[in-house]
Amino acid sequence: MNHTETASGFEATLTYAQAQDQQDELREFRGRFHLPTQENGASYLYLCGNSLGLQPKHTRDHIEQELKDWASLGVEGHIHARNPWLPYHEFLTEHMAAIVGAKPHEVVVMNTLTVNLHLMMVSFYRPEGKRTKILIEADAFPSDRYAVASQLRFHGYEPAEHLIELRPRAGEACLRTEDITKVITEQGENIALVMLGNTNYYTGQFFDMPKITSVAHEQGCMVGFDCAHGAGNVLLNLHESGADFAVWCTYKYLNSGPGSMAGCFVHERHANAVDIPRFEGWWGHNKTTRFGMRDDFDPIPTVEAWQLSNPPILSLAAIKASLEIFAEAGMDRLRAKAIRLTGYLEFLLRQIPGDKINIITPENPAERGCQLSIQVRDADKRLFDAVTAAGVIADWREPDVIRVAPVPLYNSFEDVYRFTKVLETQIASIS
């Protein structure tokens, strides 16, 4: 038994993995999802919930209910459907707020992630004087970079001069909190907006949101987070973090289906701000007078004021189906299992002989979610293709990272064990 085994209590055997699954109080949730199957009928080892979550089996029932009501009621479904369409987005609010750690009036499901990011920057990126710059990660998800760069150009600023990019130290893959806050402290008077992915898509690093937000606010900066890889994965505690806004998608860990609608958070301190600019639409108008068709916009005194249009009900139905499962499982229990499940994955990866594995995700569980980002020395995408051919669905990101995410709702310790055996076999074949 090596040091890692002694410290963790883990064992590198199939029997151990299966025993952990039998003891798992969340194990029955796996049966509530459709698992993709291979041509031979066997299930894939699906470890790609960080890219697209699996479909809950009762999603079909939720969508079919709305199709039935549309067929039988037509426009009257807005009022008389089993789940009336007019307030439908409100059915999601409480559960979504619990997942992201916010108050219900701070959360709304609307639009898609990058659309919401642009809407938030209309309100919270307000350059003035020398305070014109936006701070992001150098390896931010491309959509975030495109969004902030286009916002800069929209305001007449060149990204080359007004976009500050955080880079890890030489020889390191992840950013250090002290380096992030040092940049904010040194350049804060020039920064209008700190805009970070709270959990980096490439490395899987989970940032210290309260610390970053506190330092940024001391410097007079607004703060927003892209929580695409955080929502449903880590405990975000958005309200307590103090962030001014956050956005996230729902099709990854939240299992709402490809391209589904997104979530948005605006801290309650901004709810009734009279001087805050925003792009306005009908659905953000006071609900009691909305159908009065008034000329003057009367914003709802919550994050709902940022809504533009009535939402697509079929997409909301899929989100509702998933959120019901999350409400039953509970984020605290899911996070506890995720820490252990990902810890087991890390342990097994370090047992693979040959010293070829490099995990660029932080070792500290408090600094990561489910995902581990794996580099294999002397390997390229052919290794990933071989792993895929062996029945594993994971994720490749250029130039050399395999992203693996054991999701606690539907992945098992046995999944993790079998994946590492597949990876070990394929590494041996190219050595």
C-alpha positions as a printed NumPy array, in Angstrom:
array([[  0.   ,   0.   ,   0.   ],
       [  1.477,   3.331,  -1.067],
       [  1.208,   6.701,   0.671],
       [ -1.817,   7.746,  -1.357],
       [ -3.679,   4.598,  -0.399],
       [ -2.896,   5.111,   3.26 ],
       [ -3.976,   8.729,   3.241],
       [ -7.177,   8.25 ,   1.249],
       [ -8.403,   4.857,   2.307],
       [ -9.044,   4.039,  -1.365],
       [ -8.217,   0.681,  -2.91 ],
       [ -7.427,   0.043,  -6.563],
       [ -9.717,  -2.954,  -7.027],
       [-13.025,  -3.595,  -8.755],
       [-14.359,  -5.204,  -5.579],
       [-13.665,  -2.02 ,  -3.623],
       [-15.326,   0.165,  -6.264],
       [-18.432,  -1.994,  -6.316],
       [-18.599,  -1.96 ,  -2.507],
       [-18.504,   1.858,  -2.54 ],
       [-21.412,   1.883,  -4.97 ],
       [-23.425,  -0.406,  -2.723],
       [-22.845,   1.955,   0.193],
       [-23.674,   5.084,  -1.833],
       [-26.902,   6.681,  -0.562],
       [-27.351,   8.388,  -3.95 ],
       [-26.927,   5.272,  -6.075],
       [-30.591,   4.998,  -7.074],
       [-30.438,   8.27 ,  -9.006],
       [-28.318,   6.599, -11.702],
       [-31.396,   4.604, -12.725],
       [-33.306,   7.807, -13.435],
       [-31.137,   8.684, -16.429],
       [-30.789,   7.294, -19.936],
       [-27.271,   5.892, -20.36 ],
       [-25.949,   5.943, -23.954],
       [-25.381,   2.467, -25.356],
       [-22.89 ,   1.01 , -27.81 ],
       [-23.815,  -0.999, -30.908],
       [-23.353,  -4.205, -28.912],
       [-25.926,  -3.045, -26.371],
       [-23.447,  -2.357, -23.583],
       [-23.544,   1.021, -21.898],
       [-20.792,   3.502, -22.605],
       [-18.711,   4.726, -19.705],
       [-20.161,   8.246, -19.845],
       [-17.828,  10.746, -18.191],
       [-18.785,  13.83 , -20.186],
       [-21.426,  15.562, -18.063],
       [-19.169,  18.616, -18.086],
       [-20.033,  18.968, -21.769],
       [-23.589,  17.59 , -21.958],
       [-25.491,  16.034, -19.099],
       [-27.545,  12.903, -19.576],
       [-31.288,  12.94 , -20.1  ],
       [-33.497,  12.257, -17.069],
       [-36.041,   9.589, -17.938],
       [-38.973,  11.745, -16.87 ],
       [-37.977,  14.652, -19.121],
       [-40.121,  13.167, -21.882],
       [-43.195,  13.225, -19.603],
       [-42.648,  16.872, -18.745],
       [-42.336,  17.937, -22.378],
       [-45.227,  15.768, -23.536],
       [-47.467,  17.372, -20.925],
       [-46.866,  20.776, -22.47 ],
       [-47.411,  19.418, -25.982],
       [-50.742,  17.926, -24.846],
       [-51.812,  21.207, -23.281],
       [-50.798,  23.142, -26.386],
       [-52.791,  20.74 , -28.558],
       [-55.924,  20.849, -26.417],
       [-55.861,  24.426, -25.156],
       [-54.003,  26.552, -27.684],
       [-53.414,  30.048, -26.354],
       [-55.496,  29.29 , -23.263],
       [-52.591,  27.164, -22.059],
       [-50.969,  30.36 , -20.793],
       [-53.557,  30.355, -18.025],
       [-55.179,  26.914, -17.973],
       [-52.382,  24.429, -18.719],
       [-51.597,  21.997, -15.932],
       [-48.487,  24.135, -15.425],
       [-49.642,  27.547, -16.724],
       [-47.204,  28.997, -19.231],
       [-47.497,  32.622, -18.169],
       [-45.658,  32.104, -14.856],
       [-43.835,  28.911, -15.924],
       [-40.319,  30.238, -15.363],
       [-41.258,  30.886, -11.752],
       [-41.703,  27.13 , -11.183],
       [-37.931,  26.778, -11.638],
       [-36.755,  29.649,  -9.484],
       [-36.665,  28.148,  -6.   ],
       [-34.845,  24.983,  -7.032],
       [-32.355,  26.878,  -9.203],
       [-31.658,  29.374,  -6.422],
       [-30.9  ,  26.503,  -4.043],
       [-28.433,  24.985,  -6.515],
       [-26.431,  28.2  ,  -7.   ],
       [-26.738,  29.488,  -3.429],
       [-28.822,  32.577,  -4.055],
       [-32.081,  34.118,  -2.912],
       [-35.02 ,  33.342,  -5.225],
       [-35.462,  36.965,  -6.243],
       [-31.82 ,  37.023,  -7.399],
       [-32.22 ,  34.183,  -9.931],
       [-34.066,  33.785, -13.209],
       [-33.929,  31.281, -16.07 ],
       [-33.781,  33.128, -19.383],
       [-32.077,  33.2  , -22.786],
       [-28.746,  31.396, -23.281],
       [-25.461,  31.935, -21.483],
       [-23.62 ,  34.299, -23.822],
       [-26.793,  36.312, -24.462],
       [-27.123,  36.74 , -20.695],
       [-23.458,  37.679, -20.413],
       [-23.948,  40.469, -22.933],
       [-27.082,  41.684, -21.133],
       [-25.179,  41.73 , -17.848],
       [-22.3  ,  43.666, -19.341],
       [-24.743,  46.304, -20.596],
       [-25.547,  46.876, -16.929],
       [-22.26 ,  46.173, -15.181],
       [-19.533,  47.102, -17.645],
       [-19.768,  50.886, -17.466],
       [-16.438,  52.389, -18.49 ],
       [-15.76 ,  55.902, -17.315],
       [-12.6  ,  57.992, -17.299],
       [ -9.544,  55.781, -16.941],
       [-11.637,  52.884, -15.568],
       [-12.184,  51.099, -18.886],
       [-10.564,  47.67 , -18.695],
       [-11.962,  44.162, -18.31 ],
       [-10.033,  41.419, -16.503],
       [-10.402,  37.805, -17.696],
       [ -8.441,  34.539, -17.703],
       [ -6.059,  34.154, -20.615],
       [ -7.537,  30.698, -21.225],
       [-11.162,  31.71 , -20.701],
       [-13.746,  29.856, -22.733],
       [-13.709,  31.372, -26.232],
       [-17.31 ,  32.607, -26.056],
       [-16.459,  34.659, -22.948],
       [-13.454,  36.164, -24.66 ],
       [-15.449,  36.994, -27.785],
       [-18.171,  38.586, -25.656],
       [-15.893,  40.831, -23.597],
       [-13.787,  41.798, -26.619],
       [-16.886,  42.781, -28.587],
       [-18.196,  44.787, -25.626],
       [-14.919,  46.675, -25.509],
       [-15.07 ,  47.433, -29.227],
       [-18.725,  48.477, -28.881],
       [-17.622,  51.122, -26.388],
       [-14.797,  52.263, -28.66 ],
       [-11.901,  50.461, -26.948],
       [ -9.366,  48.135, -28.504],
       [ -9.12 ,  44.766, -26.725],
       [ -5.346,  44.747, -27.189],
       [ -5.142,  47.739, -24.848],
       [ -8.168,  47.333, -22.589],
       [ -8.373,  43.576, -22.008],
       [ -6.225,  42.324, -19.114],
       [ -5.486,  38.588, -19.247],
       [ -4.505,  36.532, -16.219],
       [ -1.85 ,  33.913, -16.93 ],
       [ -0.442,  31.196, -14.661],
       [  3.149,  31.354, -13.518],
       [  5.741,  29.78 , -15.782],
       [  5.556,  25.993, -15.598],
       [  2.114,  26.023, -13.894],
       [ -1.313,  25.274, -15.356],
       [ -3.571,  27.042, -12.853],
       [ -3.839,  30.573, -11.54 ],
       [ -2.958,  31.336,  -7.942],
       [ -5.481,  33.364,  -5.961],
       [ -2.743,  35.667,  -4.691],
       [ -1.679,  36.41 ,  -8.269],
       [ -5.264,  37.231,  -9.285],
       [ -5.781,  39.584,  -6.365],
       [ -2.328,  41.168,  -6.914],
       [ -3.295,  42.152, -10.467],
       [ -6.633,  43.522,  -9.248],
       [ -4.929,  45.54 ,  -6.499],
       [ -2.251,  46.908,  -8.816],
       [ -4.529,  47.764, -11.724],
       [ -7.863,  48.146,  -9.96 ],
       [ -8.296,  51.832, -10.666],
       [ -8.232,  50.99 , -14.393],
       [-10.522,  47.941, -14.211],
       [-14.246,  48.435, -14.753],
       [-15.163,  44.731, -14.686],
       [-13.619,  41.531, -13.347],
       [-15.153,  38.771, -15.461],
       [-13.942,  35.242, -14.704],
       [-15.159,  31.716, -15.268],
       [-15.728,  30.566, -11.693],
       [-14.658,  27.023, -12.691],
       [-12.26 ,  27.029, -15.614],
       [-13.431,  24.854, -18.491],
       [ -9.915,  23.691, -19.425],
       [ -8.15 ,  23.087, -16.106],
       [-11.217,  22.499, -13.931],
       [ -9.927,  25.027, -11.38 ],
       [-12.597,  26.423,  -9.014],
       [-11.703,  29.993,  -8.062],
       [-12.048,  31.606,  -4.641],
       [-15.018,  33.759,  -5.579],
       [-15.521,  35.575,  -2.226],
       [-11.846,  36.547,  -2.017],
       [-11.658,  37.765,  -5.607],
       [-14.928,  39.662,  -5.273],
       [-13.91 ,  41.316,  -2.003],
       [-10.594,  42.579,  -3.37 ],
       [-12.212,  43.761,  -6.607],
       [-14.938,  45.675,  -4.779],
       [-12.313,  47.338,  -2.598],
       [-10.828,  48.658,  -5.829],
       [-14.19 ,  49.864,  -7.119],
       [-14.554,  47.141,  -9.783],
       [-17.735,  45.324, -10.744],
       [-17.521,  41.514, -10.603],
       [-19.212,  38.828, -12.682],
       [-18.706,  35.08 , -13.042],
       [-19.423,  32.621, -15.822],
       [-20.621,  29.595, -13.849],
       [-21.156,  27.261, -16.808],
       [-18.884,  24.648, -15.219],
       [-19.914,  25.462, -11.665],
       [-23.713,  25.302, -11.589],
       [-24.791,  21.86 , -10.406],
       [-21.149,  20.923,  -9.828],
       [-19.753,  22.969,  -6.916],
       [-21.308,  24.976,  -4.085],
       [-21.366,  28.444,  -5.62 ],
       [-22.976,  30.403,  -2.776],
       [-23.517,  33.283,  -5.19 ],
       [-25.284,  35.577,  -2.745],
       [-22.618,  35.214,  -0.069],
       [-19.832,  35.573,  -2.633],
       [-20.908,  39.182,  -3.124],
       [-20.592,  38.98 ,  -6.914],
       [-22.599,  41.579,  -8.8  ],
       [-23.823,  39.066, -11.369],
       [-23.342,  35.55 , -12.646],
       [-24.492,  33.562, -15.668],
       [-24.56 ,  29.836, -16.408],
       [-25.88 ,  27.28 , -18.845],
       [-28.087,  24.351, -17.842],
       [-27.156,  21.64 , -20.337],
       [-23.961,  20.468, -18.609],
       [-24.261,  19.376, -14.989],
       [-27.904,  20.496, -14.888],
       [-28.996,  17.981, -17.543],
       [-31.507,  20.143, -19.409],
       [-30.706,  19.083, -22.979],
       [-28.555,  20.448, -25.807],
       [-28.688,  24.216, -26.183],
       [-31.22 ,  24.628, -23.411],
       [-31.954,  27.883, -21.644],
       [-29.564,  29.458, -19.19 ],
       [-29.585,  30.978, -15.726],
       [-28.78 ,  34.443, -14.484],
       [-28.03 ,  35.944, -11.067],
       [-28.054,  39.603, -10.081],
       [-27.274,  40.442,  -6.472],
       [-30.226,  41.907,  -4.619],
       [-28.387,  45.183,  -3.922],
       [-28.889,  46.054,  -7.607],
       [-32.559,  45.102,  -7.811],
       [-33.96 ,  48.571,  -7.292],
       [-31.056,  50.653,  -8.541],
       [-32.625,  53.537, -10.448],
       [-29.488,  54.458, -12.373],
       [-28.578,  51.038, -13.706],
       [-28.766,  50.75 , -17.506],
       [-30.2  ,  47.627, -19.051],
       [-31.645,  46.441, -22.334],
       [-35.371,  46.184, -21.733],
       [-38.129,  43.928, -22.969],
       [-41.777,  43.177, -22.301],
       [-41.176,  40.265, -19.943],
       [-39.171,  42.442, -17.57 ],
       [-42.13 ,  44.786, -17.036],
       [-44.226,  44.83 , -13.859],
       [-46.347,  41.68 , -14.039],
       [-49.508,  43.377, -12.766],
       [-49.514,  45.963, -15.558],
       [-47.675,  44.078, -18.329],
       [-50.832,  43.504, -20.36 ],
       [-51.837,  47.103, -20.037],
       [-49.439,  47.745, -22.911],
       [-48.055,  50.894, -21.295],
       [-45.442,  53.034, -23.029],
       [-43.199,  53.463, -19.998],
       [-41.125,  50.518, -18.77 ],
       [-41.828,  49.623, -15.155],
       [-39.143,  47.107, -14.134],
       [-39.884,  44.162, -11.878],
       [-37.877,  44.853,  -8.664],
       [-35.9  ,  41.601,  -8.996],
       [-33.518,  39.997, -11.492],
       [-36.634,  39.334, -13.586],
       [-36.35 ,  42.933, -14.809],
       [-33.567,  41.743, -17.125],
       [-35.912,  39.392, -18.97 ],
       [-36.718,  40.347, -22.541],
       [-39.256,  37.911, -23.939],
       [-41.591,  35.171, -22.809],
       [-39.493,  31.996, -22.612],
       [-39.774,  28.756, -24.635],
       [-41.902,  26.462, -22.511],
       [-40.597,  23.184, -23.953],
       [-37.066,  24.106, -22.902],
       [-38.242,  25.149, -19.462],
       [-40.059,  21.832, -19.082],
       [-36.796,  19.936, -19.578],
       [-35.056,  22.135, -17.01 ],
       [-37.91 ,  21.627, -14.563],
       [-37.546,  17.851, -14.879],
       [-33.862,  17.987, -13.976],
       [-34.236,  20.501, -11.15 ],
       [-36.754,  18.228,  -9.459],
       [-34.05 ,  15.555,  -9.24 ],
       [-31.552,  18.027,  -7.821],
       [-34.063,  19.139,  -5.206],
       [-34.5  ,  15.539,  -4.113],
       [-30.793,  14.686,  -4.09 ],
       [-29.596,  17.972,  -2.547],
       [-26.455,  19.865,  -3.527],
       [-24.697,  19.179,  -0.225],
       [-24.994,  15.413,  -0.692],
       [-24.056,  15.637,  -4.358],
       [-20.992,  17.72 ,  -3.595],
       [-19.88 ,  15.322,  -0.861],
       [-20.127,  12.367,  -3.243],
       [-18.406,  14.306,  -6.021],
       [-15.4  ,  15.039,  -3.819],
       [-15.014,  11.356,  -3.026],
       [-15.743,  10.155,  -6.576],
       [-13.259,  12.543,  -8.175],
       [-10.791,  11.786,  -5.422],
       [-11.045,   8.122,  -6.333],
       [-10.438,   8.951,  -9.976],
       [ -7.319,  10.918,  -9.04 ],
       [ -6.085,   8.063,  -6.833],
       [ -6.503,   5.482,  -9.613],
       [ -4.846,   7.688, -12.227],
       [ -1.795,   7.967,  -9.995],
       [ -1.606,   4.151,  -9.846],
       [ -1.064,   3.867, -13.601],
       [  2.562,   2.756, -14.122],
       [  5.08 ,   4.69 , -16.133],
       [  4.783,   8.191, -14.729],
       [  3.002,   9.366, -17.887],
       [ -0.044,  10.975, -16.245],
       [ -0.108,  14.691, -15.454],
       [ -3.279,  16.031, -13.818],
       [ -3.415,  19.801, -14.312],
       [ -6.519,  20.254, -12.149],
       [ -5.728,  21.379,  -8.572],
       [ -5.245,  18.578,  -6.031],
       [ -7.178,  20.423,  -3.327],
       [-10.853,  19.326,  -3.564],
       [-11.917,  22.835,  -2.503],
       [-10.311,  24.167,  -5.692],
       [-12.043,  21.855,  -8.172],
       [-15.366,  20.24 ,  -9.039],
       [-15.984,  16.853, -10.676],
       [-13.636,  17.349, -13.596],
       [-10.036,  16.247, -13.847],
       [ -8.029,  17.464, -16.83 ],
       [ -5.462,  14.856, -17.824],
       [ -2.32 ,  15.169, -19.922],
       [ -0.521,  12.006, -21.016],
       [  3.162,  12.37 , -21.832],
       [  4.172,  11.37 , -25.379],
       [  0.501,  10.991, -26.403],
       [ -1.777,  12.922, -28.748],
       [ -5.416,  12.751, -29.819],
       [ -4.9  ,   9.213, -31.103],
       [ -4.864,   8.083, -27.472],
       [ -8.209,   9.782, -26.863],
       [ -9.637,   8.199, -30.022],
       [ -8.501,   4.773, -28.801],
       [-10.119,   5.355, -25.399],
       [-13.339,   6.342, -27.173],
       [-13.225,   3.227, -29.353],
       [-12.937,   1.18 , -26.151],
       [-16.334,   2.402, -24.97 ],
       [-15.604,   5.626, -23.077],
       [-17.281,   8.971, -23.743],
       [-15.049,  11.704, -22.367],
       [-13.885,  15.007, -23.834],
       [-10.81 ,  16.22 , -25.721],
       [ -9.58 ,  19.812, -25.617],
       [ -6.708,  21.06 , -27.712],
       [ -3.842,  20.861, -27.55 ],
       [ -3.416,  17.848, -25.263],
       [ -6.046,  17.483, -22.531],
       [ -8.565,  14.715, -21.863],
       [-11.345,  16.073, -19.635],
       [-13.059,  13.49 , -17.453],
       [-15.973,  14.33 , -15.168],
       [-17.544,  11.656, -12.939],
       [-20.932,  13.232, -12.164],
       [-22.395,  12.162,  -8.795],
       [-25.995,  11.908, -10.008],
       [-25.342,   9.116, -12.502],
       [-21.685,   8.044, -12.405],
       [-20.397,   5.289, -10.15 ],
       [-17.148,   4.252,  -8.529],
       [-17.156,   1.292, -10.901],
       [-17.353,   3.698, -13.872],
       [-14.249,   5.441, -12.577],
       [-12.408,   2.167, -11.993],
       [-13.228,   0.803, -15.463],
       [-12.224,   4.062, -17.169],
       [ -8.78 ,   4.054, -15.592],
       [ -8.272,   0.446, -16.685],
       [ -9.183,   1.393, -20.259],
       [ -6.811,   4.362, -20.134],
       [ -4.001,   2.255, -18.681],
       [ -4.432,  -0.35 , -21.425],
       [ -4.378,   2.226, -24.194],
       [ -1.342,   4.018, -22.752],
       [  0.505,   0.7  , -22.624],
       [ -0.359,   0.063, -26.274],
       [  1.385,   3.256, -27.431],
       [  4.422,   2.952, -25.15 ]])
